[in-house]
């Protein structure tokens, strides 16, 4: 599922960590402007916290959006902290998260319109499933 990228995409991201810190992974689903699933993936990461995994998922999503020359991105996450930080409403205090946050800001500059929205966990079940499947395969 790597075709059908459109100028507007909707990406659902999630991160998971077992142990916090512990083995971590990310999951994401990408939908095109017709709301058709065009890409999904779960990726195992290094040891990290849940916030590390959540931010890694967003960095991965932003990199995909830049690679596919997305003009308008709607990104959804069940991490309210992450969304509020990306909106500039909360400060990033963790020294481990600051580099990921800065990478997000740099990538966002390459996307003309980027919107971030906090969603309830139950609306993010597929991204969560992908992150947990990646963990299951590698732990």
N, C-alpha and C positions, 0 to 999 in steps of 0.2 A: 504494500500500500504506500507507494511513494509518488504516485501521479496525482493529478487533479488539484495541485496547489493553486490557490487563487490569491488575489491581492489582499483580500480580507480573510483572516483565519481566526478560529476560536480554539484555544488550547487550554486543556485541563491538566494541571500538574499536581503531583503529590510526592512527598518524601516519606520514607519510613526508616526507623532505626530500632534495632532490637538490643536493648541494654542502655541506650542513651547516656553515654556513648557506647556504641557497639557496631556490629555490621549494619551498613546502611545501603539504601537503594532509592532510586527515583522511578516514577512512572508518569507517563503522559499520553494524552490522546489529542490528535489534531483533527479539526473539522474544517472543511472549506466553507465558502460563502453560501453554499447550498445546504449547509449543515450535514454534509456527508462525511463520514469518517474516512480520512485519507492517510492517517499514519498513527501508529501507537507503538510504544516501546517501554520496556522495563529495563533498567540498567543498574547493575551492582556498583556500589561506590566503595571507597575505603572506610575504615572505621570512622564513625562520626556521630554527632548528635542528631536529633530529629530536625532541628533548625538548619543544620548543615545540609541534610538531605533535601529539605524543602527548598532551600536556596539553590542547591545544585540542580534541582528539577527546573527551576525558573531560568537559570543560566542556560541549561540545555535547550529549553524551549525558545529562548531568545536567539540563541545561535542558529537554530533551525529556521526561525523566522527571517533572520538576516540572510542566511544562505539562500533561501527561496524568494528573497526580495519582496517580502510581505510589506504592504503599505499601511495596513490597519490590523492591529493585533488586539484581540480580546482575550486576556489571560485570566483564568479562574483558579483559585486556590482555596483550600479549606483552612489555611493558616492566616488567621486574622492579623497576627503580629507582622508577618511578612508583607501582606498587602498594605497595611498601614505604614510600614517603613518605606515601601516603594512609592507610596503616595506622598511621602514627606511628613506624615502626621506623627510618626514616632521616630525617635532616634535609634540608631544601631549602636548598641553599647558593647556587644561581644567582640573581642579582638579576633576571634576565629571566624566570625561572620562578615566583618567589615570588608575583607578582600572580595568576597562573593557579591556583597552589596555593591561595591564599586564596579565590579565587572558588569553587573546588571545595568547600572546607570550608563556605562559606556556603550553597551549593546543597544539600549533603549534609544540612544541618540541616532542610531542607524535606521530606526523605524519611524516613519512620519507620524503615525498615530498609534499610541500604545495605551490600552486601558486595562486596569487591574481591578478584579472584583473578588471579594471574599464570598464564598458560598458555604452552605452547610455540608458537613461530611457526607451525608447521604446523597448529595448531588455530585459527589466526587468519587463514587465507589469504583468506577472503572480504573481511574488513575491509581487509586489505592491498591486495587487488585494487582495491577501490573508491577507496582513497586514490591509488593509482598511476594509475588511469583518470582521476581528476580532474586529476592532474599532467600526464598525456599530452595532455589537452584544452586545457591552458592554458600549456604551455611550448613 
